[in-house]
């Protein structure tokens, strides 16, 4: 009896000591973590992060499930540890997100000692988590999912570069994981490109041959985390929408990046306008997207996870969170409305001139290579047609539209006709060369529709 009392006294004394050592802590994190660990099922997994990372937001477990996949992602359950309305929550709200300060490292929204001692999903530790269990079919479509509050036990901290051999992670698993990560990336990019292309060509008249392959610059581990966590956020979005919860959805605005410009400024403005309309279309048609897998780095992620856990408990959404969401939504809308406006104005001329000076000289079709020798290729047909008839090659322009962290390649072609006429087409794809192929095929179809007697402006001889 005396030993138990002594043990209990030491535990309370340690909790009070922890509380006073960490700035702005007005609760007992030790007790809140202990309660969570004692009442939840344990899930195991690994973490993938840059070397030296010790504040870890999420972990994962991946395995085959029949012909498909079972993906289990776990996000640190920070809302389980921090009481609603606490002083610590208020400080984080004021900071909103961590910042990198020159000469001073990272200014975090939560105390580092607190994160390290109670929250971070560090190797060998058991920490409160929210786990998303996702079943994919052989085509990487989500079949079903489950969300639950768990205890996550990290079995290993892995490097986010190229996959390496670890215990229970042989070369076969490396190949499988690499194929899964690249497959998720390509599928997401293709799906978005199809939505964009329907906005350009509702009839879907072009079906160019294409061999899909990953051409991004992310290494194995980073790509896996990037795609799996995006999938986790999509599942969270679906769950919150079905519950009717009000959350700080991430804005669907996009970055329009010129990768090749033509010598005609007015045409370039028209291209920017076409890209802008596609961005508006995807914003209106796509589902909202909530980001919650970085609750230690962004207050909005913490707030979204907090609202999700309230829904898991079946409790009502608190008024304070609703008010916060309204404020965040207003800020998102304001930012989304002004991001691309400058590209639609005549003042963009200076940037256009700079792009012209920096890009490689020559017509874009000159740098194009067919997929395989002897395989029909629309761009090659376009070049041969222009050469055979002595026609001036079409104005050609290219953009990358980065939306939802997918890279959609946009291409435009404009063939000038006699007496002021013109044929103008747009195209999109998840691959740069493929976008050019689609644009060329659409021009060829338009030329054939005009008949064999179609006249075009000939090449102007150089003095």
C-alpha positions as a Markdown table, in Angstrom:
| # | Residue | x | y | z |
|---|---|---|---|---|
| 1 | Unk | 0.0 | 0.0 | 0.0 |
| 2 | Unk | 2.8 | 2.3 | 0.9 |
| 3 | Unk | 4.7 | 1.4 | -2.3 |
| 4 | Unk | 1.7 | 2.1 | -4.4 |
| 5 | Unk | 1.2 | 5.5 | -2.8 |
| 6 | Unk | 4.9 | 6.3 | -3.3 |
| 7 | Unk | 4.8 | 5.3 | -7.0 |
| 8 | Unk | 1.6 | 7.3 | -7.6 |
| 9 | Unk | 3.1 | 10.3 | -5.9 |
| 10 | Unk | 6.2 | 10.2 | -8.1 |
| 11 | Unk | 4.1 | 9.9 | -11.2 |
| 12 | Unk | 2.1 | 13.0 | -10.3 |
| 13 | Unk | 5.3 | 14.9 | -9.4 |
| 14 | Unk | 6.9 | 13.9 | -12.7 |
| 15 | Unk | 3.8 | 15.1 | -14.6 |
| 16 | Unk | 3.9 | 18.4 | -12.8 |
| 17 | Unk | 7.6 | 18.8 | -13.6 |
| 18 | Unk | 7.0 | 18.0 | -17.3 |
| 19 | Unk | 4.2 | 20.6 | -17.3 |
| 20 | Unk | 6.4 | 23.4 | -15.9 |
| 21 | Unk | 9.4 | 22.6 | -18.1 |
| 22 | Unk | 7.5 | 23.2 | -21.3 |
| 23 | Unk | 6.4 | 26.7 | -22.2 |
| 24 | Unk | 2.6 | 27.5 | -22.4 |
| 25 | Unk | 1.6 | 24.1 | -21.1 |
| 26 | Unk | -1.5 | 24.5 | -18.9 |
| 27 | Unk | -2.5 | 20.8 | -18.8 |
| 28 | Unk | -0.9 | 17.5 | -18.1 |
| 29 | Unk | 0.3 | 15.9 | -21.4 |
| 30 | Unk | 1.6 | 12.9 | -19.5 |
| 31 | Unk | -1.9 | 12.0 | -18.2 |
| 32 | Unk | -3.6 | 12.6 | -21.6 |
| 33 | Unk | -1.1 | 10.4 | -23.4 |
| 34 | Unk | -1.4 | 7.7 | -20.8 |
| 35 | Unk | -5.2 | 7.7 | -21.2 |
| 36 | Unk | -5.0 | 7.4 | -24.9 |
| 37 | Unk | -2.4 | 4.6 | -24.9 |
| 38 | Unk | -4.4 | 2.5 | -22.4 |
| 39 | Unk | -7.7 | 2.4 | -24.4 |
| 40 | Unk | -6.7 | 2.0 | -28.1 |
| 41 | Unk | -5.6 | -0.8 | -30.4 |
| 42 | Unk | -1.9 | -0.9 | -31.5 |
| 43 | Unk | -0.9 | -0.6 | -35.1 |
| 44 | Unk | 2.7 | -1.0 | -36.4 |
| 45 | Unk | 4.4 | 0.7 | -39.2 |
| 46 | Unk | 7.5 | 2.7 | -40.4 |
| 47 | Unk | 8.3 | 6.3 | -41.0 |
| 48 | Unk | 9.9 | 7.8 | -44.1 |
| 49 | Unk | 11.5 | 11.2 | -43.7 |
| 50 | Unk | 14.7 | 13.1 | -44.5 |
| 51 | Unk | 17.8 | 12.0 | -42.5 |
| 52 | Unk | 17.9 | 13.5 | -39.0 |
| 53 | Unk | 14.2 | 14.1 | -38.7 |
| 54 | Unk | 13.1 | 13.7 | -35.1 |
| 55 | Unk | 9.7 | 15.5 | -35.2 |
| 56 | Unk | 7.6 | 13.0 | -37.2 |
| 57 | Unk | 3.9 | 13.6 | -38.2 |
| 58 | Unk | 3.0 | 10.4 | -39.9 |
| 59 | Unk | 3.9 | 6.7 | -40.5 |
| 60 | Unk | 2.7 | 4.0 | -42.8 |
| 61 | Unk | 2.3 | 0.3 | -43.4 |
| 62 | Unk | 1.9 | -1.1 | -47.0 |
| 63 | Unk | 1.2 | -4.6 | -48.1 |
| 64 | Unk | -0.5 | -6.6 | -50.9 |
| 65 | Unk | -4.2 | -7.4 | -50.5 |
| 66 | Unk | -5.2 | -9.9 | -53.1 |
| 67 | Unk | -4.5 | -8.3 | -56.5 |
| 68 | Unk | -4.7 | -4.9 | -54.9 |
| 69 | Unk | -3.1 | -3.1 | -51.9 |
| 70 | Unk | -3.7 | -2.4 | -48.2 |
| 71 | Unk | -2.4 | 1.0 | -47.2 |
| 72 | Unk | -2.5 | 2.0 | -43.5 |
| 73 | Unk | -1.4 | 5.5 | -42.7 |
| 74 | Unk | -1.2 | 6.9 | -39.2 |
| 75 | Unk | -1.1 | 10.6 | -38.3 |
| 76 | Unk | 0.0 | 11.8 | -34.8 |
| 77 | Unk | -3.2 | 12.5 | -32.8 |
| 78 | Unk | -2.2 | 15.9 | -31.5 |
| 79 | Unk | -5.9 | 16.8 | -30.7 |
| 80 | Unk | -6.0 | 13.9 | -28.2 |
| 81 | Unk | -3.2 | 15.4 | -26.2 |
| 82 | Unk | -4.0 | 19.1 | -26.4 |
| 83 | Unk | -7.3 | 20.2 | -24.7 |
| 84 | Unk | -9.7 | 22.3 | -26.6 |
| 85 | Unk | -9.3 | 26.0 | -25.8 |
| 86 | Unk | -5.9 | 25.5 | -24.0 |
| 87 | Unk | -3.3 | 28.2 | -23.9 |
| 88 | Unk | -1.0 | 26.1 | -26.1 |
| 89 | Unk | -3.7 | 25.9 | -28.8 |
| 90 | Unk | -4.1 | 29.7 | -28.7 |
| 91 | Unk | -0.4 | 30.2 | -29.2 |
| 92 | Unk | -0.3 | 27.8 | -32.2 |
| 93 | Unk | -3.4 | 29.6 | -33.7 |
| 94 | Unk | -1.5 | 32.9 | -33.6 |
| 95 | Unk | 1.5 | 31.4 | -35.4 |
| 96 | Unk | -0.6 | 29.3 | -37.9 |
| 97 | Unk | 2.4 | 27.5 | -39.4 |
| 98 | Unk | 6.0 | 26.9 | -38.7 |
| 99 | Unk | 8.5 | 29.2 | -40.4 |
| 100 | Unk | 12.1 | 28.9 | -41.3 |
| 101 | Unk | 14.0 | 31.9 | -40.0 |
| 102 | Unk | 17.4 | 32.7 | -41.4 |
| 103 | Unk | 20.1 | 32.1 | -38.9 |
| 104 | Unk | 17.6 | 30.8 | -36.3 |
| 105 | Unk | 16.4 | 27.4 | -37.6 |
| 106 | Unk | 12.7 | 26.7 | -37.4 |
| 107 | Unk | 10.1 | 28.7 | -35.5 |
| 108 | Unk | 7.6 | 25.9 | -34.6 |
| 109 | Unk | 4.0 | 26.5 | -33.7 |
| 110 | Unk | 4.3 | 23.9 | -30.9 |
| 111 | Unk | 7.1 | 23.6 | -28.3 |
| 112 | Unk | 9.8 | 21.2 | -29.6 |
| 113 | Unk | 10.2 | 19.4 | -26.2 |
| 114 | Unk | 6.5 | 18.8 | -26.0 |
| 115 | Unk | 6.4 | 17.3 | -29.5 |
| 116 | Unk | 9.5 | 15.2 | -28.9 |
| 117 | Unk | 8.4 | 13.8 | -25.6 |
| 118 | Unk | 4.7 | 13.2 | -26.2 |
| 119 | Unk | 3.7 | 13.5 | -29.9 |
| 120 | Unk | 6.3 | 12.6 | -32.5 |
| 121 | Unk | 6.0 | 9.1 | -34.1 |
| 122 | Unk | 9.7 | 8.3 | -33.3 |
| 123 | Unk | 11.2 | 4.9 | -33.8 |
| 124 | Unk | 10.6 | 2.5 | -30.9 |
| 125 | Unk | 7.9 | 4.7 | -29.4 |
| 126 | Unk | 4.1 | 4.2 | -28.9 |
| 127 | Unk | 2.2 | 7.4 | -29.6 |
| 128 | Unk | -1.5 | 8.3 | -30.0 |
| 129 | Unk | -2.5 | 8.3 | -33.7 |
| 130 | Unk | -5.4 | 8.5 | -36.1 |
| 131 | Unk | -5.1 | 5.6 | -38.5 |
| 132 | Unk | -6.5 | 5.5 | -42.1 |
| 133 | Unk | -6.9 | 1.9 | -43.4 |
| 134 | Unk | -7.4 | 2.1 | -47.2 |
| 135 | Unk | -8.0 | -0.8 | -49.6 |
| 136 | Unk | -7.1 | -0.3 | -53.3 |
| 137 | Unk | -8.0 | -2.6 | -56.1 |
| 138 | Unk | -5.6 | -3.7 | -58.8 |
| 139 | Unk | -6.2 | -0.5 | -60.7 |
| 140 | Unk | -5.4 | 1.6 | -57.6 |
| 141 | Unk | -9.0 | 2.7 | -57.1 |
| 142 | Unk | -10.1 | 3.1 | -53.5 |
| 143 | Unk | -12.5 | 0.3 | -52.7 |
| 144 | Unk | -13.2 | 1.0 | -49.0 |
| 145 | Unk | -11.6 | 2.7 | -46.0 |
| 146 | Unk | -11.8 | 2.9 | -42.3 |
| 147 | Unk | -10.6 | 5.6 | -39.9 |
| 148 | Unk | -9.9 | 4.9 | -36.2 |
| 149 | Unk | -8.0 | 6.3 | -33.2 |
| 150 | Unk | -5.0 | 4.0 | -32.5 |
| 151 | Unk | -1.6 | 3.7 | -30.9 |
| 152 | Unk | 1.1 | 3.8 | -33.5 |
| 153 | Unk | 4.3 | 1.9 | -32.8 |
| 154 | Unk | 7.2 | 2.8 | -35.2 |
| 155 | Unk | 9.3 | -0.2 | -36.2 |
| 156 | Unk | 11.8 | 1.8 | -38.2 |
| 157 | Unk | 12.8 | 5.3 | -39.5 |
| 158 | Unk | 13.6 | 5.0 | -43.2 |
| 159 | Unk | 15.3 | 7.4 | -45.6 |
| 160 | Unk | 13.2 | 9.3 | -48.0 |
| 161 | Unk | 15.7 | 8.9 | -50.9 |
| 162 | Unk | 16.1 | 5.8 | -53.0 |
| 163 | Unk | 14.8 | 2.6 | -51.4 |
| 164 | Unk | 17.3 | 0.6 | -49.5 |
| 165 | Unk | 17.4 | -2.9 | -48.2 |
| 166 | Unk | 16.1 | -3.2 | -44.7 |
| 167 | Unk | 15.0 | -6.2 | -42.6 |
| 168 | Unk | 11.8 | -7.5 | -44.2 |
| 169 | Unk | 12.2 | -5.1 | -47.1 |
| 170 | Unk | 14.0 | -7.0 | -49.8 |
| 171 | Unk | 14.5 | -6.2 | -53.5 |
| 172 | Unk | 11.1 | -7.6 | -54.5 |
| 173 | Unk | 9.3 | -5.3 | -52.0 |
| 174 | Unk | 11.3 | -2.4 | -53.2 |
| 175 | Unk | 10.1 | -3.0 | -56.8 |
| 176 | Unk | 6.5 | -3.4 | -55.6 |
| 177 | Unk | 6.6 | -0.2 | -53.5 |
| 178 | Unk | 8.3 | 1.7 | -56.4 |
| 179 | Unk | 5.7 | 0.5 | -58.8 |
| 180 | Unk | 2.9 | 1.5 | -56.4 |
| 181 | Unk | 4.3 | 5.0 | -55.8 |
| 182 | Unk | 4.8 | 5.7 | -59.5 |
| 183 | Unk | 1.4 | 4.1 | -60.3 |
| 184 | Unk | -0.4 | 6.4 | -57.9 |
| 185 | Unk | 1.4 | 9.4 | -59.2 |
| 186 | Unk | 0.6 | 8.6 | -62.9 |
| 187 | Unk | -3.0 | 7.7 | -62.2 |
| 188 | Unk | -3.6 | 11.0 | -60.3 |
| 189 | Unk | -2.0 | 13.0 | -63.1 |
| 190 | Unk | -3.9 | 11.1 | -65.8 |
| 191 | Unk | -7.2 | 11.5 | -64.1 |
| 192 | Unk | -6.8 | 15.3 | -63.7 |
| 193 | Unk | -5.6 | 15.6 | -67.3 |
| 194 | Unk | -8.7 | 13.8 | -68.5 |
| 195 | Unk | -10.9 | 16.2 | -66.6 |
| 196 | Unk | -9.0 | 19.1 | -68.1 |
| 197 | Unk | -9.2 | 17.7 | -71.6 |
| 198 | Unk | -13.0 | 17.3 | -71.5 |
| 199 | Unk | -13.1 | 21.0 | -70.9 |
| 200 | Unk | -11.2 | 21.5 | -74.2 |
| 201 | Unk | -12.6 | 18.7 | -76.3 |
| 202 | Unk | -15.9 | 17.4 | -75.0 |
| 203 | Unk | -16.2 | 14.8 | -77.8 |
| 204 | Unk | -12.8 | 13.2 | -77.0 |
| 205 | Unk | -11.8 | 13.1 | -80.7 |
| 206 | Unk | -8.1 | 12.4 | -80.1 |
| 207 | Unk | -6.7 | 9.1 | -78.8 |
| 208 | Unk | -3.0 | 9.3 | -79.4 |
| 209 | Unk | -0.8 | 6.2 | -78.6 |
| 210 | Unk | 1.0 | 6.8 | -75.3 |
| 211 | Unk | 3.4 | 4.8 | -73.2 |
| 212 | Unk | 3.1 | 5.9 | -69.6 |
| 213 | Unk | 6.2 | 6.1 | -67.4 |
| 214 | Unk | 7.2 | 8.1 | -64.4 |
| 215 | Unk | 9.3 | 11.2 | -65.3 |
| 216 | Unk | 9.2 | 13.1 | -62.1 |
| 217 | Unk | 12.2 | 14.1 | -60.0 |
| 218 | Unk | 11.1 | 12.7 | -56.6 |
| 219 | Unk | 13.1 | 9.8 | -55.2 |
| 220 | Unk | 11.4 | 6.5 | -54.1 |
| 221 | Unk | 10.7 | 7.3 | -50.5 |
| 222 | Unk | 9.6 | 10.9 | -51.0 |
| 223 | Unk | 7.3 | 9.9 | -53.9 |
| 224 | Unk | 5.8 | 7.1 | -51.8 |
| 225 | Unk | 5.1 | 9.4 | -48.8 |
| 226 | Unk | 3.8 | 12.2 | -51.2 |
| 227 | Unk | 1.3 | 10.0 | -52.9 |
| 228 | Unk | 0.2 | 7.9 | -49.9 |
| 229 | Unk | -0.4 | 11.0 | -47.8 |
| 230 | Unk | -2.3 | 12.7 | -50.6 |
| 231 | Unk | -4.5 | 9.6 | -50.8 |
| 232 | Unk | -5.0 | 9.8 | -47.0 |
| 233 | Unk | -6.1 | 13.4 | -47.3 |
| 234 | Unk | -8.6 | 12.5 | -50.0 |
| 235 | Unk | -10.0 | 9.8 | -47.8 |
| 236 | Unk | -10.3 | 12.2 | -44.9 |
| 237 | Unk | -12.0 | 14.7 | -47.3 |
| 238 | Unk | -14.6 | 12.1 | -48.3 |
| 239 | Unk | -15.2 | 11.2 | -44.6 |
| 240 | Unk | -15.7 | 14.8 | -43.5 |
| 241 | Unk | -18.0 | 15.6 | -46.5 |
| 242 | Unk | -20.2 | 12.6 | -45.7 |
| 243 | Unk | -20.5 | 13.8 | -42.1 |
| 244 | Unk | -21.4 | 17.3 | -43.2 |
| 245 | Unk | -18.5 | 18.7 | -41.2 |
| 246 | Unk | -17.2 | 22.3 | -41.9 |
| 247 | Unk | -13.5 | 22.2 | -42.3 |
| 248 | Unk | -10.7 | 24.5 | -43.7 |
| 249 | Unk | -10.7 | 22.9 | -47.2 |
| 250 | Unk | -7.5 | 23.7 | -49.1 |
| 251 | Unk | -8.1 | 26.0 | -52.1 |
| 252 | Unk | -7.9 | 24.4 | -55.5 |
| 253 | Unk | -6.0 | 27.2 | -57.2 |
| 254 | Unk | -3.1 | 26.3 | -59.4 |
| 255 | Unk | 0.2 | 27.6 | -60.6 |
| 256 | Unk | 0.5 | 28.3 | -64.3 |
| 257 | Unk | 4.1 | 28.0 | -65.3 |
| 258 | Unk | 5.2 | 29.0 | -68.8 |
| 259 | Unk | 7.7 | 26.4 | -70.2 |
| 260 | Unk | 7.7 | 27.6 | -73.9 |
| 261 | Unk | 6.4 | 30.8 | -75.4 |
| 262 | Unk | 5.8 | 31.8 | -79.0 |
| 263 | Unk | 6.8 | 35.2 | -80.6 |
| 264 | Unk | 3.2 | 36.4 | -80.6 |
| 265 | Unk | 2.3 | 38.2 | -77.3 |
| 266 | Unk | -1.4 | 38.4 | -78.0 |
| 267 | Unk | -1.5 | 34.6 | -78.6 |
| 268 | Unk | 0.4 | 34.1 | -75.3 |
| 269 | Unk | -2.2 | 36.1 | -73.4 |
| 270 | Unk | -4.9 | 33.9 | -75.0 |
| 271 | Unk | -3.0 | 30.9 | -73.9 |
| 272 | Unk | -2.9 | 32.2 | -70.3 |
| 273 | Unk | -6.6 | 32.8 | -70.4 |
| 274 | Unk | -7.3 | 29.3 | -71.6 |
| 275 | Unk | -5.2 | 27.9 | -68.8 |
| 276 | Unk | -7.0 | 30.1 | -66.3 |
| 277 | Unk | -10.4 | 28.8 | -67.5 |
| 278 | Unk | -9.2 | 25.3 | -67.0 |
| 279 | Unk | -8.1 | 26.1 | -63.5 |
| 280 | Unk | -11.5 | 27.6 | -62.8 |
| 281 | Unk | -13.2 | 24.5 | -64.2 |
| 282 | Unk | -11.2 | 22.1 | -62.1 |
| 283 | Unk | -11.9 | 24.2 | -59.0 |
| 284 | Unk | -15.6 | 24.1 | -59.7 |
| 285 | Unk | -15.9 | 20.4 | -60.6 |
| 286 | Unk | -13.4 | 18.7 | -58.3 |
| 287 | Unk | -14.1 | 17.8 | -54.8 |
| 288 | Unk | -12.7 | 20.1 | -52.0 |
| 289 | Unk | -9.5 | 18.9 | -50.5 |
| 290 | Unk | -8.5 | 18.9 | -46.8 |
| 291 | Unk | -4.9 | 18.7 | -45.7 |
| 292 | Unk | -4.4 | 17.1 | -42.2 |
| 293 | Unk | -1.3 | 14.9 | -42.2 |
| 294 | Unk | 1.0 | 17.7 | -40.9 |
| 295 | Unk | -0.6 | 18.7 | -37.6 |
| 296 | Unk | 2.7 | 19.6 | -36.0 |
| 297 | Unk | 3.7 | 22.0 | -38.8 |
| 298 | Unk | 0.4 | 23.7 | -39.8 |
| 299 | Unk | -2.4 | 24.9 | -37.5 |
| 300 | Unk | -4.9 | 24.3 | -40.3 |
| 301 | Unk | -3.9 | 20.6 | -40.4 |
| 302 | Unk | -4.3 | 20.4 | -36.6 |
| 303 | Unk | -7.7 | 22.0 | -36.8 |
| 304 | Unk | -8.9 | 19.6 | -39.6 |
| 305 | Unk | -7.6 | 16.6 | -37.6 |
| 306 | Unk | -9.4 | 18.0 | -34.5 |
| 307 | Unk | -12.7 | 18.3 | -36.3 |
| 308 | Unk | -12.3 | 14.8 | -37.8 |
| 309 | Unk | -11.7 | 13.3 | -34.4 |
| 310 | Unk | -14.8 | 15.1 | -33.1 |
| 311 | Unk | -16.7 | 13.3 | -35.8 |
| 312 | Unk | -15.2 | 10.0 | -34.9 |
| 313 | Unk | -16.5 | 10.5 | -31.3 |
| 314 | Unk | -19.9 | 11.5 | -32.7 |
| 315 | Unk | -19.8 | 14.8 | -31.0 |
| 316 | Unk | -21.0 | 18.1 | -32.4 |
| 317 | Unk | -18.7 | 20.6 | -34.0 |
| 318 | Unk | -17.7 | 23.3 | -31.6 |
| 319 | Unk | -18.6 | 26.9 | -32.3 |
| 320 | Unk | -15.0 | 28.1 | -32.0 |
| 321 | Unk | -13.8 | 25.8 | -34.7 |
| 322 | Unk | -16.7 | 26.8 | -37.0 |
| 323 | Unk | -15.6 | 30.5 | -36.6 |
| 324 | Unk | -12.0 | 29.6 | -37.3 |
| 325 | Unk | -13.0 | 27.8 | -40.5 |
| 326 | Unk | -14.9 | 30.8 | -41.7 |
| 327 | Unk | -11.9 | 33.0 | -41.3 |
| 328 | Unk | -9.6 | 30.6 | -43.0 |
| 329 | Unk | -12.0 | 30.1 | -45.9 |
| 330 | Unk | -12.1 | 33.9 | -46.5 |
| 331 | Unk | -8.3 | 34.0 | -46.6 |
| 332 | Unk | -8.2 | 31.0 | -49.0 |
| 333 | Unk | -10.7 | 32.7 | -51.4 |
| 334 | Unk | -8.8 | 36.0 | -51.4 |
| 335 | Unk | -5.5 | 34.3 | -52.2 |
| 336 | Unk | -7.0 | 32.0 | -54.9 |
| 337 | Unk | -8.6 | 34.9 | -56.7 |
| 338 | Unk | -5.4 | 37.0 | -57.1 |
| 339 | Unk | -2.7 | 34.4 | -57.9 |
| 340 | Unk | -3.0 | 34.3 | -61.7 |
| 341 | Unk | -4.5 | 37.7 | -62.5 |
| 342 | Unk | -1.1 | 39.2 | -63.5 |
| 343 | Unk | -0.7 | 36.6 | -66.3 |
| 344 | Unk | -3.9 | 37.8 | -68.0 |
| 345 | Unk | -2.9 | 41.4 | -68.2 |
| 346 | Unk | -0.8 | 43.4 | -70.8 |
| 347 | Unk | 1.7 | 44.0 | -68.1 |
| 348 | Unk | 2.7 | 40.4 | -68.4 |
| 349 | Unk | 4.7 | 41.4 | -71.5 |
| 350 | Unk | 7.9 | 41.9 | -69.5 |
| 351 | Unk | 7.8 | 38.3 | -68.2 |
| 352 | Unk | 7.0 | 37.1 | -71.7 |
| 353 | Unk | 10.0 | 38.8 | -73.1 |
| 354 | Unk | 12.2 | 37.3 | -70.4 |
| 355 | Unk | 10.9 | 33.8 | -71.2 |
| 356 | Unk | 11.7 | 34.4 | -74.9 |
| 357 | Unk | 15.3 | 35.4 | -74.1 |
| 358 | Unk | 15.9 | 32.5 | -71.7 |
| 359 | Unk | 14.4 | 29.7 | -73.8 |
| 360 | Unk | 16.3 | 27.6 | -76.4 |
| 361 | Unk | 16.1 | 29.1 | -79.9 |
| 362 | Unk | 14.1 | 27.3 | -82.6 |
| 363 | Unk | 10.6 | 26.0 | -83.1 |
| 364 | Unk | 9.4 | 23.5 | -80.5 |
| 365 | Unk | 8.6 | 20.9 | -83.1 |
| 366 | Unk | 12.3 | 20.8 | -84.0 |
| 367 | Unk | 13.1 | 19.4 | -80.5 |
| 368 | Unk | 10.5 | 16.7 | -80.7 |
| 369 | Unk | 11.3 | 13.0 | -81.1 |
| 370 | Unk | 8.9 | 10.2 | -82.1 |
| 371 | Unk | 8.2 | 7.5 | -79.5 |
| 372 | Unk | 9.5 | 4.7 | -81.7 |
| 373 | Unk | 10.9 | 4.6 | -85.3 |
| 374 | Unk | 8.1 | 3.8 | -87.7 |
| 375 | Unk | 5.3 | 4.5 | -85.2 |
| 376 | Unk | 2.6 | 7.0 | -86.5 |
| 377 | Unk | 3.2 | 10.3 | -84.8 |
| 378 | Unk | 1.1 | 13.4 | -85.1 |
| 379 | Unk | 3.9 | 15.9 | -84.6 |
| 380 | Unk | 6.0 | 14.2 | -87.3 |
| 381 | Unk | 3.0 | 14.3 | -89.6 |
| 382 | Unk | 2.6 | 18.0 | -88.9 |
| 383 | Unk | 6.2 | 18.8 | -89.7 |
| 384 | Unk | 6.1 | 16.8 | -92.9 |
| 385 | Unk | 2.8 | 18.4 | -94.0 |
| 386 | Unk | 4.3 | 21.9 | -93.4 |
| 387 | Unk | 7.5 | 21.0 | -95.2 |
| 388 | Unk | 5.6 | 19.4 | -98.2 |
| 389 | Unk | 3.4 | 22.5 | -98.8 |
| 390 | Unk | 5.9 | 25.2 | -97.8 |
| 391 | Unk | 3.7 | 26.3 | -95.0 |
| 392 | Unk | 4.7 | 28.4 | -92.0 |
| 393 | Unk | 4.8 | 26.2 | -89.0 |
| 394 | Unk | 2.0 | 26.8 | -86.4 |
| 395 | Unk | 2.5 | 29.1 | -83.4 |
| 396 | Unk | 3.2 | 26.7 | -80.6 |
| 397 | Unk | 3.2 | 27.4 | -76.9 |
| 398 | Unk | 3.5 | 25.3 | -73.8 |
| 399 | Unk | 2.6 | 25.6 | -70.1 |
| 400 | Unk | 2.6 | 23.5 | -67.0 |
| 401 | Unk | -0.4 | 23.8 | -64.7 |
| 402 | Unk | 0.4 | 22.6 | -61.2 |
| 403 | Unk | -2.9 | 21.7 | -59.6 |
| 404 | Unk | -3.3 | 19.6 | -56.4 |
| 405 | Unk | 0.4 | 19.0 | -56.8 |
| 406 | Unk | -0.1 | 17.2 | -60.1 |
| 407 | Unk | 1.7 | 18.5 | -63.2 |
| 408 | Unk | -0.6 | 18.9 | -66.1 |
| 409 | Unk | 1.1 | 19.8 | -69.4 |
| 410 | Unk | -0.7 | 22.3 | -71.6 |
| 411 | Unk | 0.0 | 22.9 | -75.3 |
| 412 | Unk | -1.4 | 25.3 | -77.9 |
| 413 | Unk | -1.1 | 25.4 | -81.7 |
| 414 | Unk | -2.3 | 28.1 | -84.1 |
| 415 | Unk | -2.0 | 27.6 | -87.8 |
| 416 | Unk | -2.5 | 30.8 | -89.8 |
| 417 | Unk | -4.7 | 30.5 | -92.9 |
| 418 | Unk | -5.0 | 32.7 | -96.0 |
| 419 | Unk | -7.2 | 35.8 | -95.9 |
| 420 | Unk | -6.8 | 36.1 | -92.1 |
| 421 | Unk | -8.3 | 32.8 | -91.2 |
| 422 | Unk | -6.7 | 30.5 | -88.5 |
| 423 | Unk | -7.0 | 27.1 | -86.9 |
| 424 | Unk | -6.4 | 27.2 | -83.1 |
| 425 | Unk | -6.4 | 24.2 | -80.7 |
| 426 | Unk | -5.5 | 23.5 | -77.1 |
| 427 | Unk | -4.5 | 20.2 | -75.5 |
| 428 | Unk | -3.5 | 18.8 | -72.1 |
| 429 | Unk | -1.8 | 15.7 | -70.9 |
| 430 | Unk | 0.2 | 14.5 | -67.9 |
| 431 | Unk | 3.2 | 14.2 | -70.3 |
| 432 | Unk | 4.8 | 17.1 | -72.2 |
| 433 | Unk | 5.4 | 15.4 | -75.5 |
| 434 | Unk | 1.9 | 13.8 | -75.4 |
| 435 | Unk | 0.3 | 17.2 | -75.0 |
| 436 | Unk | 2.1 | 18.3 | -78.2 |
| 437 | Unk | 0.9 | 15.1 | -80.0 |
| 438 | Unk | -2.7 | 15.8 | -79.1 |
| 439 | Unk | -2.5 | 19.4 | -80.3 |
| 440 | Unk | -0.9 | 18.4 | -83.6 |
| 441 | Unk | -3.5 | 15.7 | -84.1 |
| 442 | Unk | -6.3 | 18.2 | -83.6 |
| 443 | Unk | -4.7 | 20.6 | -86.1 |
| 444 | Unk | -4.4 | 17.8 | -88.6 |
| 445 | Unk | -8.1 | 16.8 | -88.1 |
| 446 | Unk | -9.1 | 20.5 | -88.6 |
| 447 | Unk | -7.0 | 20.7 | -91.8 |
| 448 | Unk | -8.5 | 17.6 | -93.2 |
| 449 | Unk | -12.0 | 18.9 | -92.4 |
| 450 | Unk | -11.2 | 22.1 | -94.5 |
| 451 | Unk | -10.5 | 20.0 | -97.6 |
| 452 | Unk | -7.5 | 19.5 | -99.8 |
| 453 | Unk | -7.8 | 23.0 | -101.3 |
| 454 | Unk | -7.0 | 24.7 | -98.0 |
| 455 | Unk | -4.4 | 27.5 | -98.5 |
| 456 | Unk | -2.1 | 28.7 | -95.8 |
| 457 | Unk | 0.3 | 31.6 | -95.5 |
| 458 | Unk | 3.7 | 30.4 | -96.9 |
| 459 | Unk | 7.0 | 30.8 | -95.1 |
| 460 | Unk | 8.4 | 34.3 | -95.3 |
| 461 | Unk | 11.9 | 34.2 | -96.7 |
| 462 | Unk | 14.6 | 35.6 | -94.5 |
| 463 | Unk | 16.4 | 38.7 | -95.9 |
